Amino acid sequence: MKFYNRVRELEELQKVRELAFTDHSKLTVLTGRRRIGKTSLIFNSCNDTTTIYWFVKRSNEADLCAGFTEIIFQVLGISVPGKVYSFTKLFEFVMELDTKYKFNLVIDEFQEFFNINPSVYSGMQDIWDRYRTKTNINLIVSGSVYTLMEQIFKDSKEPLYGRSDRVLKLFPFTTTVIKEILHDYKPNYSKEDLLALYTFTGGVPKYIELLMDAGATDMDKMVEFMIQPDSPFIDEGNTLLIQEFGKKYGNYYSIIGAIANGENTLPEIENVLGISPGGYLKRLEEDYNIITKKRPIFSKEGTQTVRYEISDPFLNFWFRYFNKYQSLLQIQNFTGLATIIKKDYPTYSGLTLEKYFRQKMMESGEFLNIGSWWETKGNMNEIDIVGIYLFEKRALVAEVKRQKKNFKPELLQQKVEAIHKKVLFKYEIESRCLTMEDM
């Protein structure tokens, strides 16, 4: 798949590189979940400039240094004298080289040094502080374990705290880019095709690439591609999260699984799991950025009326099907799981459609606040999406349906009257039914 979008990030990386080569060395930190396209972005930003690329695999430090030494020779034609066992020594050798050369130094999966030799970070800090202002190196470090990358550069107790010149975080593709990609592979795509691609990938570039390159451009083909022996999707959730959670992932998995299956309030999670999940939920939200709290729009921060949702659409999908039906995967009943997903798809994709429209509204830049609203007592009126416009006392109140035929205008009007009376009494309200035709 060709390289899409990332215009802003490419411009930012180019500016930093120019400063590094003309002023003095700069350090850029690039984060984002696995499969989000960090490495592709880095290589595109370094096009036509000399680049040393080091990938930090979980290995012996001396073995890593041997591989990195070879790369130095391949890129610069310079031999490192003797055998180097320490990454810190090798980093110092490269920084000394840079008093004569200008190049990009990319260190990918930088957080892996926590597992290899954590003292690397303090060693690098000392070397960087000594050489930074008298060299012209464009140092880019990237990592996909969010919590560790945050700790390395944002924890004041860590040696590399405050050393980064730029911190960029990559997010999934926007709805506009998803449509552009699907159009390139299937110019006559349907709204159902678009919803399926968003539902299964959440806009994550690598997942889109895998599906498009396989010719999986409609819902049936996408499911068939994902549910087959050796599919990269089957174990993807584990790969994403076990590095984050470590060995104590059991309760986290259970909580995420409960939320994915609709048990999304504190009492419901407690009832299903038989544990007090408060601390886990707090860490899942604040430390791992995996879940978010939903409150009725305009409710106070401390309100107990809270629902939890999984931030990442792909993780939500993975926990709802791959994790829940592990028994089918264990006995290689791939057909059975594919049948379950296809049968459940109309209902599940309807929930995802609401998330799609929220994202589209966010991308428009027209809104000050976007949320949902529901009553905790009384008639239990519930509204899918409430958007407060940026510059006027206007609000959009929307019901989301896959198909217009399922929409009941009189019911929405009843809800509009309720929300107008309770929280939107100062606003002019525009009410709409958003369907797949509005995608």
NUTIVEX-390819 format. One record per atom (N, C-alpha, C): y, x, z. Coordinates in steps of 0.001 Angstrom, whole numbers, plus 500000, padded with zeros to 6 digits. Each point is the difference from the previous one (the first is absolute). Layout:
BEGIN
YXZ/...
# end
This chain:
BEGIN
498808500852500000/501192499148500000/501240500887500000/500993499614499216/501227500794499945/500761499881501331/500999500841500175/500782500004501234/501058498894499933/499998499129501001/500928498871500035/501016500152501139/501211499541499718/501017499776501030/500346501279500774/500268499860501302/500385501086500911/501260500714499529/500895499282499357/501226500609499454/500855500582501127/500207499207501050/500849500453501111/499409501230500664/498677499971500237/499354501129500685/500039501267499141/499805499841498686/500063501165499109/501394500614500002/501013499158499970/501380500505500034/500271500748501297/499510499449501109/500216500639501304/499306501357500063/498751500066499527/499262501264500019/500644501038499077/500528499534498882/500675500922499077/501268500584500627/500764499154500695/501218500478500679/499656501060501041/498964499739500773/499611500961501042/499550501306499369/499235499919498903/499542501225499339/501177500820499496/500983499346499393/501175500718499492/500755500686501139/500108499317501136/500652500616501167/499194501188500518/498684499843500018/499153501094500482/500135501235499110/500062499792498684/500048501126499074/501393500632499899/501048499220500326/501361500537499861/500638500378501336/499603499307501066/500596500242501319/499028500816500854/499120499305500696/498931500705500733/498832499037500184/498909500488500532/498759499238500077/500184498647500699/499263499014499490/500045498645500544/498574499518500265/499888499147501018/498695499427500359/500064498484499847/499131499462499147/499882498557499809/498658499535500550/500031498906500749/498781499399500541/499754498702499243/498809499879499421/499639498804499240/498809499326500681/500188498733500401/498918499274500662/499702498708499240/498946499358500405/499568498761499358/498505499892500106/499497498776500015/498576499800500191/499194500616498864/498742500233500257/499071500537499003/500064499155498732/499896500621498846/499959499367498678/501355499481499510/501076500367500704/501308499447499651/500692500792498889/499453501168499636/500551500756498875/500882501176500380/499796500544501215/500848501125500448/499815501227499114/498745500353499709/499735501214499223/500515499867498570/499802498820499400/500519499769498636/501512500137499971/500661499448501011/501457500098500080/500433501461500107/499317500753500848/500360501416500193/499873500767498691/498874499825499300/499804500737498754/501024499599498945/500354498716499951/501016499570499051/501362500588500345/500294500121501294/501296500538500416/500086501506499751/498852500661499957/499978501461499821/499780500411498548/500016499051499106/499783500262498581/500880501132499489/499390500897499240/500737501089499342/500606501009500980/499565499992501249/500439501038500947/498753500619500638/500109501230500412/498867500717500575/499590499347501325/498708499693500119/499529499261501174/498695500568500540/499996500301501282/498761500342500723/499572498743500762/498797499519499705/499501498775500638/498801500337500880/500137499730501295/498912500217500955/499544498669500580/498733499700499852/499428498792500599/499228500408501255/500390499439501138/499391500388501277/498776499120500269/498854500471499596/498765499272500304/499538500381501404/499174499162500590/499501500290501345/498941501086499883/500406501226500279/499145501153499735/500333501113500984/499308501101499862/500290501197500779/501324500609499521/500824500488500946/501315500517499633/499912501185499047/499074500906500243/499854501172499123/499582499578498593/499132498986499931/499550499490498700/501176499380499244/500828499246500724/501203499426499380/500894501100499446/500228501023500811/500894501099499589/499477500711498759/498682500132499902/499417500650498819/500331499194498743/499860498682500096/500327499150498853/501481500031499670/500834499978501028/501449500019499782/500458501326499396/499338501079500396/500318501329499464/499739500042498491/498893499395499588/499680499937498570/501070499244499222/500488498911500593/501010499186499327/501294500788499829/500370500797500999/501193500849499882/499867500925498791/498813500587499839/499777500917498880/500049499253498665/499393498804499966/499974499221498758/501410499587499571/500847499629500963/501330499485499669/501014501121499782/499986500996500887/501035501051499956/499496501345499486/498669500139499898/499447501293499577/500140501071501060/500122499590501268/500183500946501105/498770499980500891/499474501167500305/498833500098500873/500444500155501450/499328499273500879/500257500134501433/499174501185500501/500628500995500619/499251501186500437/499034499683501135/498760500484499847/499009499844501067/499510498563500139/499184499786501018/499437498683500298/500888499306501032/500438498782499706/500872499261500917/499188498900500672/499990499996501321/499243499009500764/500906498934500621/501294500276500026/500947499124500688/500957499339499003/500103498664500065/500925499306499114/501438500416500279/500330500221501252/501360500409500353/500375501307499306/499062500947499985/500248501283499318/500219499786498504/499189499110499417/500121499741498572/501333499308499692/500396499070500850/501282499314499815/501154501001500075/499916500949500918/501048501022500111/500036500869498741/498822500344499470/499934500791498769/500722499267498864/499766498689499893/500624499208498939/501508499907500208/500429499820501243/501435499914500271/500696501325499681/499335501092500249/500573501309499657/500102500162498481/499005499471499276/500044500040498537/501223499282499467/500366498951500691/501045499136499492/501384500625500067/500121501175500604/501287500696499924/500239500519498574/498906500023499187/500121500455498609/499728498884498994/499258498976500423/499600498928499087/500573498660500469/500035499037499065/500352498618500334/498849499118499536/499417499245500909/498892499130499610/499819498874501018/499190499018499607/499614498914500899/498731500401500735/499969499752501285/498775500178500780/499628498631500575/498863499489499550/499547498673500423/498786500155500915/500084499406501182/498857500008500935/499586498546500215/498872499635499418/499523498612500017/499019499782501153/500043498788500569/499211499639501200/500304500993501134/501268500167500236/500519500985500957/499522499733501425/499735498729500322/499587499666501367/498616500550500341/499230500451498996/498637500485500266/499984501268500850/501129500706500084/500027501181500864/499803499635501469/500235498733500362/499680499560501359/498518500204500298/499157499823498978/498558500149500178/499523501429499773/500779500766499243/499583501365499654/500528501018501007/501326499987500209/500637500924500935/501419499509500290/500193499230501062/501314499409500278/501115501026500198/499640501247500329/501040501006500211/500719500369498698/499449499554498857/500647500230498703/501438499474500022/500222498859500646/501317499375499974/501056500850500712/499652500568501134/500970500854500702/500222501305499233/498928500517499388/500142501209499191/500901499768498804/499835498858499337/500842499667498854/501453499818500416/500200499401501163/501378499775500470/500745501326500142/499349500960500589/500636501303500196/500335500655498657/499035499949499074/500201500626498690/501087499270499206/499944498672500027/500988499207499266/501408500262500531/500138500066501311/501324500237500586/500545501376499616/499107500980499869/500453501359499673/500340500176498519/499274499302499127/500154500248498567/500764498917499248/500186498846500594/500531498839499285/501319500287499283/500944500635500694/501347500156499424/500126501181499037/498955500826499923/500102501144499071/498975499932498873/499399498827499809/499039499809498913/500346498735499230/499295499786498880/500243498826499154/498676499300499675/499343499566501032/498721499314499834/500200498494500184/499359499236499135/500012498540500123/498673499597500625/499987499865501311/498770499697500736/499846498487500139/498876499491499500/499687498574500125/498680499875500745/500021499287501123/498750499740500720/499741498499499979/498757499643499754/499671498577499943/498771499724500854/499868498753500409/498848499623500823/499804498504500001/498736499575500126/499692498571499942/499583499421501345/499909500829501034/499724499470501338/501346499818500690/500481498777499977/501375499687500382/500335500469501409/499110499703500952/500306500326501400/500164501499500200/499161500797499363/500082501452500178/501243500577499319/500337499506498816/501201500485499315/501254499643500795/500003498804500596/501108499615500866/500102500943501192/498846500323500587/499986500878501171/500523501395499654/499561500540498866/500374501368499621/501512500152499853/500650499011499370/501404500171499637/500982499163500809/499501499013500769/500933499125500716/499841500038501514/498988500693500475/499807500159501442/500774501240500457/500952499808500888/500873501110500422/499241501118500697/498762499733500412/499202501042500664/499262500889499001/499977499594498737/499261500754498984/500884501079499369/499413501150499620/500800501135499504/500773499726498709/499491499114499128/500691499756498728/500979498826500072/500218499512501210/500987498923500186/501384500467499517/500636499167499191/501353500315499545/500078500996498865/498849500456499477/500035501018498944/500082499402498602/499685498727499829/499982499404498660/501425499712499516/500237500274498715/501288499669499379/499987498593499421/498837499526499574/499824498638499493/498653499476500482/499968498699500290/498734499331500289/499925498790499081/498990499975499138/499805498885499083/498683499310500312/500030498681500050/498758499242500191/499764499150498765/498800500118499423/499665499230498812/499421498649500380/500403498973499277/499509498642500208/499268499529498747/499234498919500106/499333499465498799/501003499608498923/499493499818498782/500849499602498885/500624498633500258/501193499803499443/500668498709500083/499284498997499086/500329498725500171/499393498966499155/500366500222498531/501204500490499743/500434500253498619/499137501072499338/499703501067500743/499184501088499448/498554499539499799/499477499206500934/498645499472499843/499901499200498699/501009499179499742/500006499205498768/500078500907498762/500805501051500084/500136500935498869/498659500657499679/499296500437501046/498705500661499791/498996499034499393/499912498801500558/499033499022499496/500311499635498542/501278499894499680/500395499704498619/499571501107499053/500109501253500446/499590501126499151/498513499950499676/499194499547500954/498552499957499792/499529498660499431/500778498945500233/499616498666499512/501280499214499711/500557500174498809/501298499381499689/500038498476500189/498867499345499843/499964498539500142/499433499570501361/500258500814501020/499417499694501316/500500498652500525/499162499367500821/500368498716500600/500554500216501404/500614498951500542/500494500080501378/498828500189500973/498849499452499651/498794500191500829/499591501469500034/500110500687498853/499690501438499935/500944500793500906/501288499638499931/501002500698500809/499749499795501486/499706498778500394/499742499717501409/498752500747500481/498978500054499169/498771500716500376/500277501489500206/500780500608499092/500315501423500121/500774500276501284/500952499139500330/500761500167501241/499107499759501223/499167498973499936/499129499649501127/499054501139500357/499435500639499002/498979501024500246/500575501400500239/501196500267499508/500549501366500113/501243500099500870/500754498904500130/501254500055500737/501029500933499368/499772500362498729/500940500898499323/499731501477500229/498861500354500597/499670501417500231/499588500634498669/500696501056499566/499805500543498656/498559500366499637/499289500674500881/498648500458499656/499061498828499780/500109498958500805/499129498837499819/500295499318498669/501283499900499655/500376499414498709/499436500846498866/500138501318500123/499504500904498955/498498499845499800/499244499943501102/498540499861499897/499620498723499263/500674498892500330/499684498725499366/500414499984498527/501201500478499721/500491499966498619/499171500912499094/499689501198500485/499214500931499178/498594499485499738/499512499113500889/498670499409499813/500056498736499149/501204499618499546/500133498785499207/499881498735500827/500146500131501322/499891498843500899/501378499353500133/500310499101499089/501346499418499956/500026498523500372/498857499446500398/500000498634500527/499189499966501289/500084498887500716/499402499927501335/498509500304499990/499245499394499087/498545500205499976/499643501466499775/500672500627499039/499699501409499699/500423500911501146/501113499670500662/500441500804501136/498965499962501125/499523498810500316/498995499868501070/498723500728499616/499561499832498760/498766500665499555/500130501520500066/501186500517499663/500195501452500064/499998500499501444/500654499252500898/500092500440501399/498666499871500729/499200498997499638/498742499742500703/498844500496499146/499793501287500031/498872500606499295/499604501272500737/498768500471499810/499586501240500671/500971501135499673/500304500790501010/500885501167499850/501449499630499674/500377498736500209/501398499617499789/500886500722501010/501126500569499555/500903500677500941/500652499033500988/499940498695499732/500629499029500884/499157499697501244/498689500200499907/499105499538501065/500295500670501340/500239501293499988/500226500718501262/501458500386500198/500886499464499169/501390500441500010/500711499709501323/499724498834500589/500637499669501280/499639500998501075/498714500375500050/499568501013500978/500716501325499762/500066500410498743/500637501276499668/501464500005500412/500660498851499802/501415499892500348/500244500101501502/499130499354500785/500339499764501403/499318500893501019/498813500487499718/499304500780501022/500771501283500325/500664500573498986/500831501180500272/501148499650500937/500536498802499852/501110499567500857/499530499746501429/498896499266500143/499575499552501322/499122501003500743/499348500900499271/499060500903500654/498720499271500380/499313500511501015/498691499450500366/500087498641500682/501159499689500580/500127498743500749/500565498890499116/499326499789498867/500539499037499049/499420498598500162/498974499826500835/499277498736500088/500878498799500292/500796500063501075/500845498859500358/501101499762498961/500526501090499431/501022499840498962/499419499236498802/498802500401499576/499350499333498872/499771498527500297/499547499702501214/499717498610500373/501264499157499973/501102500565500495/501272499266500018/500509499766498581/499975501045499162/500459499841498614/499123498983499275/498679500060500245/499091499049499375/500295498573500419/500323499802501277/500326498654500492/501258499474499320/501022500849499886/501247499577499346/499749499664498530/499188500824499315/499693499757498591/499295498666499799/499291499540501028/499269498740499893/500746498820500609/501301500192500248/500842498883500403/500191499819501489/499372500844500825/500198499947501456/501199500881500311/501202499449499835/501181500866499954/500980499817501151/499589499341501075/500845499923501198/499287500709501149/500768500372501008/499422500720501139/498856499218500651/500171498699500317/498899499250500611/498769499917499102/500209499855498686/498858499916499071/499227501315499966/500728501125499965/499333501312499967/499242500229501306/500635499676501124/499330500138501304/498733499166500049/500076498776499484/498869499081500045/498842500503499139/500310500528498821/498963500464499077/499340501284500497/500809500922500519/499483501340500332/499664500190501479/500535499142500846/499702500137501429/500634501211500644/501098500484499415/500721501141500577/501481499655500055/500751500776500775/501460499853500011/500565500950498946/500492499462498855/500357500869498868/501439500493499997/500791499683501047/501428500296499979/500336501430499638/499374500969500685/500284501415499740/499592500423498601/498852499511499539/499539500331498650/500956499433498946/500429498763500204/500926499383499048/501318500764499933/500475500432501156/501255500765500045/499870501292499198/498859500696500186/499809501261499269/499785499750498503/499277498935499663/499792499677498585/501320499712499299/500933499419500736/501306499685499419/500938501198500024/500164500633501153/501043501014500162/499565501400499591/498739500352500272/499539501356499695/499379500114498612/499205498991499625/499247500090498750/500617499219498845/500959499105500291/500645499201498941/498997499194499167/498946499519500645/498957499271499281/500196498492500111/500549499530501123/500266498577500149/501485499778500271/500449498779499752/501368499623500333/499977498674500756/501025499811500810/500161498736500719/500769499019499133/499560498756500014/500750498924499363/500469499035501082/501297499761500014/500573498988500896/500723498971499143/500137498772500488/500823499042499252/501401500569499804/500539499866498798/501293500595499687/501056499519500997/500857500927500417/501074499781500979/499497499885501443/498693500163500218/499526499975501394/500359501317500663/500089500007501302/500414501190500737/498878501039500023/500402501267500139/499061501124499984/498883499827501017/500343499480501168/499007499912501072/499133498761499974/500149499156498979/499225498764499978/498501500283499948/499253499141500652/498545500157500019/499347499336498788/500804499336499164/499467499349498800/499844501052498910/498878500685500026/499789501141499105/498675499841499260/500044500296498732/498780500136499204/499962501420499442/498814500521499845/499850501353499457/499444499919498588/500484500922499151/499428500087498656/499821501464499618/499036500247499125/499738501359499528/501021500323498909/500698501121500158/501102500341499087/499510500300498588/498852500638499887/499479500497498731/499062498957499387/500362499392498848/499134498974499402/498582500491499704/499872501275499570/498646500498499721/499169500058501268/500567500499501101/499251500061501255/499599498610500472/500887499039499813/499684498628500371/498775499513499218/500016500269498692/498885499625499128/498727500741500419/500104501291500262/498827500809500332/499342499512501296/500813499709501014/499434499538501263/499413498592499876/500612499194499169/499528498619499864/498649499928499285/499722500957499130/498770499932499215/499083501216500181/500476501193499718/499137501182500079/499537500264501430/500936499945500937/499635500270501393/499187498845500591/500402498783499737/499329498825500565/498569499866499502/499773500324498736/498672499803499402/499280501328499770/500122500896500978/499300501288499922/498498499821499819/499448498938500595/498548499780499907/499561499814498545/500827499331499199/499665499833498587/500029501333499260/500979500839500348/500085501315499363/498832500889500411/499575499878501259/498885500815500501/498712499717499229/499782498736499632/498776499662499257/500265499952498490/501182500511499607/500405500111498600/500011498658499278/500392498958500737/500145498680499372/501437499856499494/500309500778498980/501350500020499457/500348498669499334/498990499395499375/500232498703499353/500404498948501019/499355500037501179/500314499036501053/501437500121500471/500467501244500203/501375500204500457/500994499595498914/499695500346498760/500889499605498898/500122498479499918/498893499307500225/500013498526499961/500875499437501115/499896500587501198/500825499549501139/501484500178499688/500367501176499467/501412500280499702/500527499025498950/499228499792498937/500456499109498923/500129498556500490/499057499579500829/500045498630500519/501208499800500925/500321501023500767/501099499914500970/501361500308499367/499972500530498785/501223500522499378/501141498990499909/499777498756499570/501137499066499910/500747499829501319/499249499945501103/500641499862501319/500674501302500419/499272501104499878/500532501292500464/501217500429499192/499951499827498683/501125500433499159/501225499125500232/499770498766500463/501140499148500353/500796500584501144/499298500609500962/500680500663501112/500734501253499508/499381500722499087/500625501208499462/501226499665499163/499978498848499350/501125499584499171/501282499892500829/499868499532501231/501160499922500891/500568501395500255/499118500969500230/500444501385500227/500680500553498744/499471499652498827/500587500446498731/501445499520499890/500228498718500291/501357499454499863/500959500604501028/499505500273501189/500861500665500985/500418501376499496/499024500733499444/500315501331499487/501001499902498844/499795499024499116/500909499824498868/501416499686500482/500103499184501042/501318499682500562/500647501234500615/499220500820500697/500524501246500576/500534500910498910/499261500111498902/500389500889498910/501263499518499289/500296498710500080/501176499450499315/501315500476500614/499977500352501293/501212500428500685/500962498861500313/499560498759499835/500890498848500195/500009499475501433/499060500488500831/499795499345501286/500312500906501182/500533499372501035/500283500672501265/498770500002500897/499224498932499923/498836499827500863/498968499166499255/498732500367500130/498910499256499362/498895499829501034/499532498801500174/498938499772500970/499324498663499770/499359499506501057/499368498680499991/500565499216501178/499578498753500101/500440499200501151/498913498993500338/499776499834501279/499077498961500442/500423499522501380/499675498757500280/500290499428501307/498852500307500943/500337500301501226/498954500288500982/499567498742500744/500835498992499937/499677498739500681/500363498837499087/499515498828500330/500387498812499259/499227499850498709/500732499826498894/499363499674498716/499292501185499342/500236501203500527/499386501205499456/500344500215498519/501238499677499627/500445500273498628/499930501496499732/499597500372498784/499877501410499646/500498500217498585/500827501037499830/500573500318498690/499578501413499616/499476500127498779/499439501288499552/501047501110499957/501115499737499328/501023501041499824/501385499427500258/500772500731500802/501415499679500211/500798501259499689/500914499901499049/500844501141499649/501458499688500271/500673500883500723/501431499831500290/500774500893499027/500829499391499179/500733500774498993/501007500944500656/500323501053499269/500777501111500552/501451499647500282/500670499337499077/501448499862500122/500484498575500228/499118499038499993/500441498618500173/499183499346501105/500519498896500496/499256499221500985/499008499096499276/499084500674499276/498982499267499244/498625500508500376/499041499094499954/498627500377500319/499060499410498954/498959500772499676/498940499513499119/498795499644500865/499532498776499868/498809499549500717/498941499697498949/498874500713500055/499019499893498916/498599499718500514/499329499127499307/498577499747500187/499277500762498898/498902500669500312/499269500779498995/498669499313499700/499769499729498734/498743499387499554/499538500727498738/498704500162499879/499489500583498750/500359499103498815/499835498701500180/500259499063498916/500963498906500452/500887499609499110/501033499025500322/499414498639500388/498823499674499471/499411498678500254/499662499794501479/499881501108500745/499678499888501429/501239499876500887/501164500024499372/501255499948500748/500386498561500322/500427499744501237/500443498681500431/501474500080500398/500906499582499080/501441500152500248/500472499307501278/499428498836500290/500451499254501183/499653500742501291/498880500726499990/499610500762501182/500945501183500208/500364500680498897/500938501115500122/501362499487500483/500433498847499490/501282499447500417/500015499720501506/498871499543500509/499880499746501437/500151501312500792/499420501049499477/500089501312500660/501431500560499910/500638499772498847/501376500459499823/500914499334501023/499819498732500203/500809499271500987/499783500551501410/498737500351500300/499688500541501329/500643501371500211/499893500879499005/500552501348500171/501529499968499960/500559499084499228/501457499871499952/500548499585501363/499300499097500640/500434499492501298/499857501069501082/498968500837499901/499682500901501111/500604501395499852/499997500571498793/500507501380499887/500949500237498828/499973499150498979/500836500240498818/501138498999499885/500500499516501141/501036498967499974/501322500500499411/500196501324499936/501237500550499429/499841500380498527/498819499749499435/499710500505498661/499819498870498982/500437500292498780/499660499130498869/498595500394499561/499096499041499899/498590500311499749/499607499651498569/499377500976499344/499391499792498689/498490499980500219/499315498963499586/498556499917500196/499276500096498662/498867500708500020/499259500231498764/498505500054500270/499236499686498976/498566500277500025/499770501194499082/499457501077500543/499706501194499203/498515499997499651/499707500088498713/498608500004499528/499759501264499178/498783500131499495/499669501154499176/500909500102498771/500532498876499548/500895500030498838/501300500731500308/500332500158501273/501239500692500395/499805501498500221/498796500501499770/499730501403500294/500802500927499075/
# end
